[in-house]
Amino acid sequence: MSLTLRTPAVPATRPAVATNRRRRRIDSVGLVLLDLVLLVAAFAVAHVVRFPGELPAGSIGTGWTEVVVAPVLIAAWMVLLSVFRTRDPRIIGVGGDEYRRLVTASLVAVASVAAVAYAVQADIARGYVAIAFPLGLVLLAIGRKGVRTALARRRLGGEGLQDVLLVGDLEDVRYVGRRIALTPAAGYRVRAVITDCAARGSVVDLGDASAPVLDGVDAVLDRARSEGVSAVVVAGAVSGGHERLRRLGWQLEEHGVELVVSSPLADIAAGRVHERPVDGLPLMHVETPDYRRRVGKRALDVVGAGIGLLLLAPVFGVIALVIRADDRGPVFFRQTRVGRGGREFSILKFRTMCVDAEARMAALAQANEGAGPLFKMKDDPRVTRVGSLLRKTSLDELPQLWNVLTGSMSLVGPRPALPREVALYEDFADRRLLVTPGITGLWQVSGRSDLDWAEGVRLDLHYVENWSFVHDVVILARTIPSVLRSRGAY
């Protein structure tokens, strides 16, 4: 979570900053044209559906009022998309603010049309509006998702990134720097570090990247000018307190450099944070997470698992026959796992290893590639030929739908842990047990076995503390492409 203090536009004398600004303007124009095309398409479809065959006849009849009004409605919608800053470069491509503004602008648009139509007694077909506006919103969201995907790929390749200076204590710098390095879609790239906690010329490890230490905090303004960066990111507190930070913002403003302040709150969803201004001081109130069982979540589990078991019954039968034919061993594998509140349950999976896999585990301990309490091997000799395929396609997880139906698991949740893993939990990792474990989750859709233990726990705890029904639906949607890519499946 970070706060960007925007600065007035200042003519850029630095080539890199000027290039980025030109690129932003081009992207902004392209986004305007995309929005316009999508809205025109939505209204055209609405007219064809609502008034089929009217216009080709060439006679003035039903539907002509809507043809005249449509450009006005599209123009008003486009204006509201600008008013709500849905194309602001600072929100494009990352986070949920872009979509929230998109929905808000669209709702205001339809409410305004309804109010004006009522006031002037305009005879606009309700069915036409009922088709055009929802379809327009859906098309806009799909268009923004496409732009976001293209922008993420471009930024992943190093294009269109803002070079920034990272300022603060060494630990804060490392934490924020690693998050930036792991999320190139956010649009930042750490050029260098400014800190009083490391020698000038040393290199700070930022995980997937590294950055040199240029100077101490007193030289941040001079370095921002000499390095030609577009922003200064303050990670944590700086000596001098809020007054120094305020003055730094003013000084950077004079040179067209943005000030970005990292919040000390990490892995907390924006919906749980509310600003409470106290005499000009924006205090952030963080809501306490709700860990109670959710009726909507349970309903989704029962319906989803029930339908899944019915539809996938033929697949279950084929997999069972193949497993039996491979080595004549049992089809299913049962194992004790730890669920919500530390209660143990028996997880059900298709067997992917040889029958004596558990007995052979001790002999393979030295070859463990997993971090923390996890045991993982990319080329585990215990995995059968059929099991290898089942793991890559995640078909071995399908029997867990029964666990979901009976309530010991959920469709979405933290990874269900083994008792020996739970016994080694430390540093609040046991908070994963506050909710029901799931077949899929943030860990699974973000890399599965390719992620280390610490990153996996971080993702699970983020899910536990920031759950929402919409978040579950999004994770379920992300599971399909994640399974198809087979990333981290072994």
RABELWO-V666562 format. One record per pair of residues at least 4 apart in sequence whose ideal C-beta (glycine too) atoms are under 6 Angstrom apart, sorted by sequence separation. I is the first residue (numbers start at 1). GAP is how many residues later the second one is. If there is no record, write none. Layout:
I_GAP ; I_GAP
//
This chain:
46_4 ; 47_4 ; 60_4 ; 66_4 ; 69_4 ; 96_4 ; 113_4 ; 126_4 ; 129_4 ; 131_4 ; 132_4 ; 147_4 ; 168_4 ; 173_4 ; 198_4 ; 206_4 ; 215_4 ; 219_4 ; 223_4 ; 240_4 ; 268_4 ; 300_4 ; 301_4 ; 302_4 ; 304_4 ; 308_4 ; 312_4 ; 339_4 ; 353_4 ; 356_4 ; 370_4 ; 383_4 ; 417_4 ; 425_4 ; 440_4 ; 442_4 ; 444_4 ; 447_4 ; 451_4 ; 462_4 ; 478_4 ; 12_5 ; 81_5 ; 117_5 ; 154_5 ; 155_5 ; 168_5 ; 205_5 ; 224_5 ; 252_5 ; 277_5 ; 278_5 ; 370_5 ; 383_5 ; 390_5 ; 391_5 ; 403_5 ; 404_5 ; 417_5 ; 425_5 ; 451_5 ; 12_6 ; 91_6 ; 154_6 ; 155_6 ; 338_6 ; 339_6 ; 370_6 ; 390_6 ; 403_6 ; 91_7 ; 117_7 ; 166_7 ; 203_7 ; 204_7 ; 252_7 ; 275_7 ; 276_7 ; 368_7 ; 369_7 ; 404_7 ; 54_8 ; 180_8 ; 215_8 ; 224_8 ; 323_8 ; 336_8 ; 369_8 ; 54_9 ; 203_9 ; 214_9 ; 276_9 ; 400_9 ; 180_10 ; 249_10 ; 337_10 ; 367_10 ; 51_11 ; 166_11 ; 193_11 ; 202_11 ; 273_11 ; 274_11 ; 320_11 ; 51_12 ; 334_12 ; 335_12 ; 177_13 ; 200_13 ; 273_13 ; 443_13 ; 446_13 ; 272_14 ; 86_15 ; 198_15 ; 200_15 ; 272_15 ; 86_16 ; 332_16 ; 333_16 ; 443_16 ; 84_17 ; 442_17 ; 443_17 ; 193_18 ; 333_18 ; 414_18 ; 86_19 ; 192_19 ; 84_20 ; 173_20 ; 192_20 ; 193_20 ; 196_20 ; 232_20 ; 84_21 ; 190_21 ; 194_21 ; 196_21 ; 217_21 ; 330_21 ; 416_21 ; 442_21 ; 173_22 ; 192_22 ; 360_22 ; 413_22 ; 441_22 ; 110_23 ; 194_23 ; 413_23 ; 414_23 ; 81_24 ; 164_24 ; 166_24 ; 413_24 ; 80_25 ; 162_25 ; 170_25 ; 181_25 ; 357_25 ; 413_25 ; 161_26 ; 162_26 ; 163_26 ; 181_26 ; 194_26 ; 329_26 ; 410_26 ; 412_26 ; 43_27 ; 165_27 ; 166_27 ; 167_27 ; 170_27 ; 181_27 ; 231_27 ; 232_27 ; 233_27 ; 234_27 ; 235_27 ; 411_27 ; 414_27 ; 80_28 ; 156_28 ; 161_28 ; 163_28 ; 169_28 ; 170_28 ; 178_28 ; 181_28 ; 354_28 ; 409_28 ; 410_28 ; 411_28 ; 412_28 ; 413_28 ; 415_28 ; 429_28 ; 432_28 ; 80_29 ; 155_29 ; 165_29 ; 177_29 ; 178_29 ; 231_29 ; 353_29 ; 412_29 ; 435_29 ; 155_30 ; 221_30 ; 225_30 ; 353_30 ; 431_30 ; 434_30 ; 445_30 ; 106_31 ; 319_31 ; 352_31 ; 77_32 ; 155_32 ; 152_33 ; 224_33 ; 431_33 ; 445_33 ; 353_34 ; 445_34 ; 39_35 ; 352_35 ; 191_36 ; 445_37 ; 39_38 ; 102_38 ; 191_38 ; 352_38 ; 450_38 ; 352_39 ; 400_39 ; 440_39 ; 449_39 ; 73_40 ; 350_40 ; 448_40 ; 447_41 ; 448_41 ; 449_41 ; 397_42 ; 352_44 ; 350_46 ; 414_46 ; 349_47 ; 373_48 ; 349_50 ; 348_51 ; 373_51 ; 167_53 ; 348_54 ; 93_55 ; 348_55 ; 31_56 ; 65_58 ; 93_58 ; 326_58 ; 28_59 ; 165_59 ; 176_59 ; 326_60 ; 412_60 ; 66_62 ; 173_62 ; 172_63 ; 323_63 ; 345_63 ; 412_63 ; 165_64 ; 172_64 ; 322_64 ; 24_65 ; 164_65 ; 163_66 ; 168_66 ; 164_67 ; 165_67 ; 166_67 ; 167_67 ; 168_67 ; 169_67 ; 162_68 ; 168_68 ; 162_69 ; 164_69 ; 166_69 ; 339_69 ; 347_69 ; 376_73 ; 50_75 ; 50_77 ; 50_78 ; 337_79 ; 338_79 ; 374_79 ; 338_81 ; 371_81 ; 372_81 ; 46_82 ; 49_82 ; 371_82 ; 338_84 ; 46_85 ; 4_86 ; 46_86 ; 176_86 ; 43_89 ; 394_89 ; 42_90 ; 94_91 ; 342_91 ; 93_92 ; 94_92 ; 309_92 ; 42_93 ; 308_93 ; 42_94 ; 392_94 ; 305_96 ; 340_96 ; 39_97 ; 42_97 ; 392_97 ; 339_98 ; 391_98 ; 305_99 ; 305_100 ; 38_101 ; 38_102 ; 301_103 ; 38_105 ; 304_107 ; 34_109 ; 301_109 ; 301_110 ; 378_112 ; 23_137 ; 291_143 ; 296_173 ; 289_176 ; 267_195 ; 269_197 ; 16_212 ; 17_213 ; 14_214 ; 5_244 ; 12_244 ; 7_246 ; 10_246 ; 7_251 ; 5_254 ; 4_256 ; 2_258 ; 3_258 ; 2_260 ; 1_262 ; 1_264
//
